[in-house]
Amino acid sequence: MAIDPEALLNWRFEDLEQAFTARETILYALGVGLGNPPDDRDQLPFVYEKGLKALPTMGVVLGYPGFWIKDPATGIDWRRVLHGEQGLELLAPLPAAGTVIGRTRVTGLIDKGKARGALMFSEREVIDKASGALLCRLSQTAVLRGDGGFGGPEGPVPPPHPIPERRPDLVCELPTVPQAALIYRLSGDDNPLHADPAIASAAGFPRPILHGLCTFGVVGHALLKCACGYRPECLKSMRLRFSAPVFPGETIRTEMWREEGVLSFRAKVLPRDVVVINNGRAEIAA
C-alpha cells in the first residue's frame, strides 16, 4: 500500500492531554543518562524530588501522540522509518509536574524518488492546560525510506546548519548504559525497533538501536552542562540532524562551537568515531 499524501497532510490528531508527576520527570532524566555519577550535585536536581527541575529536552516526550505511523491507514512502511531531524523551541520553563495538551500536525511531504524514499515534516505544540501558555514547539523530520515515488514535490528542503571548520570550543563526553533504550522507552516511545532484536534485524541493524530522541536528550545534557551551567532556563532552542544510529552502551562525545548568540554542535560515538548528530544549532540565553 502506497502512502496517500493528501491523507497524511490532513491526518487528524486529537488533542492529547497528558498529566505527569515528579516520577515521570525523574524517569525521563534517568533515561537520557542523568544521575551518573549519582552524587553529582549539578545533576541531582533533575533526578531527585527535592527541588526537582525538568530537563528542557523533556519537551520531546510531552503531548506525544504515540507511534501513529504504525497505523496501516497511513500506508507508511513503518519498519523502514528513521528519525531525520528534530527541533525544540522553548517558550517557557517546563514544569516538573502538571498537565499539558499536545497538538500535532503534519506540515509537509517531500518525494525524493522511489529509490531514495520520502521526507515527512511534522510539528507539535505543548500547552500548559492550567494557564493555556505555550510551553514549547517541536518540529520533526521523518525519513520514510520505503515510501518514495508517490508523485509529490521534490523540494524545497531547508539547508542544514553549517558546522565551523575549526577546533571545537567545548567538548563533553557522556556515556550511555547498555539498557538505555529499555529505560527511555518508558517515557512513551515504545517503537519495538529499540527493544526487539528481531525487529532491529528486519530493519537492517545488528541489534536494537538507541532512540534518536534519547540521543537528542544526551546531547541536550551536554549543552546544559557546558554552555548553561545546568540552568534549564538558559537553553532556548536546539535543532539537529540525525546522521547515524547509536547503540546503547556507547559514549557520546558532543563538540560545541560558540558563535554570535548561537552554539553550533555535533556529536560522535566512541570508540567508533562516527558522527551521529550533525548540523546542530542551539540558542543559549546569557
Secondary structure as the mmCIF struct_conf table of DSSP 4:
data_model
#
loop_
_struct_conf.conf_type_id
_struct_conf.id
_struct_conf.beg_label_comp_id
_struct_conf.beg_label_asym_id
_struct_conf.beg_label_seq_id
_struct_conf.end_label_comp_id
_struct_conf.end_label_asym_id
_struct_conf.end_label_seq_id
HELX_RH_AL_P HELX_RH_AL_P1 PRO A 5 LEU A 9
TURN_TY1_P TURN_TY1_P1 ASN A 10 ASN A 10
STRN STRN1 LEU A 16 PHE A 20
HELX_RH_AL_P HELX_RH_AL_P2 ALA A 22 GLY A 31
TURN_TY1_P TURN_TY1_P2 VAL A 32 GLY A 33
BEND BEND1 GLY A 35 PRO A 37
TURN_TY1_P TURN_TY1_P3 PRO A 38 ASP A 39
TURN_TY1_P TURN_TY1_P4 ARG A 41 GLN A 43
HELX_RH_3T_P HELX_RH_3T_P1 LEU A 44 PHE A 46
TURN_TY1_P TURN_TY1_P5 VAL A 47 VAL A 47
BEND BEND2 TYR A 48 GLU A 49
TURN_TY1_P TURN_TY1_P6 LYS A 50 GLY A 51
HELX_RH_3T_P HELX_RH_3T_P2 PRO A 56 VAL A 61
TURN_TY1_P TURN_TY1_P7 LEU A 62 GLY A 63
BEND BEND3 PHE A 67 PHE A 67
HELX_RH_3T_P HELX_RH_3T_P3 TRP A 68 LYS A 70
BEND BEND4 ASP A 71 ASP A 71
HELX_RH_3T_P HELX_RH_3T_P4 PRO A 72 THR A 74
HELX_RH_3T_P HELX_RH_3T_P5 TRP A 78 ARG A 80
STRN STRN2 VAL A 81 LEU A 90
BEND BEND5 LEU A 91 ALA A 92
HELX_LH_PP_P HELX_LH_PP_P1 PRO A 93 PRO A 95
BEND BEND6 ALA A 96 ALA A 97
STRN STRN3 GLY A 98 ASP A 111
TURN_TY1_P TURN_TY1_P8 LYS A 114 ARG A 116
STRN STRN4 ALA A 118 ASP A 128
TURN_TY1_P TURN_TY1_P9 LYS A 129 SER A 131
STRN STRN5 LEU A 134 LEU A 144
TURN_TY1_P TURN_TY1_P10 ARG A 145 GLY A 146
BEND BEND7 PHE A 150 GLY A 151
HELX_LH_PP_P HELX_LH_PP_P2 PRO A 158 PRO A 164
BEND BEND8 GLU A 165 ARG A 166
BEND BEND9 ASP A 169 ASP A 169
STRN STRN6 LEU A 170 PRO A 175
TURN_TY1_P TURN_TY1_P11 PRO A 178 GLN A 179
HELX_RH_AL_P HELX_RH_AL_P3 ALA A 180 TYR A 184
HELX_RH_3T_P HELX_RH_3T_P6 ARG A 185 SER A 187
BEND BEND10 GLY A 188 GLY A 188
HELX_RH_3T_P HELX_RH_3T_P7 PRO A 192 HIS A 194
TURN_TY1_P TURN_TY1_P12 ALA A 195 ALA A 195
HELX_RH_AL_P HELX_RH_AL_P4 PRO A 197 ALA A 202
TURN_TY1_P TURN_TY1_P13 ALA A 203 GLY A 204
BEND BEND11 PRO A 206 ARG A 207
HELX_LH_PP_P HELX_LH_PP_P3 PRO A 208 HIS A 211
HELX_RH_AL_P HELX_RH_AL_P5 GLY A 212 ALA A 227
BEND BEND12 CYS A 228 CYS A 228
TURN_TY1_P TURN_TY1_P14 GLY A 229 TYR A 230
HELX_RH_3T_P HELX_RH_3T_P8 PRO A 232 CYS A 234
STRN STRN7 LEU A 235 PHE A 242
BEND BEND13 ALA A 244 ALA A 244
TURN_TY1_P TURN_TY1_P15 PRO A 248 GLY A 249
STRN STRN8 THR A 251 ARG A 258
BEND BEND14 GLU A 260 GLY A 261
STRN STRN9 VAL A 262 LEU A 270
TURN_TY1_P TURN_TY1_P16 PRO A 271 ASP A 273
STRN STRN10 VAL A 274 ILE A 284
#
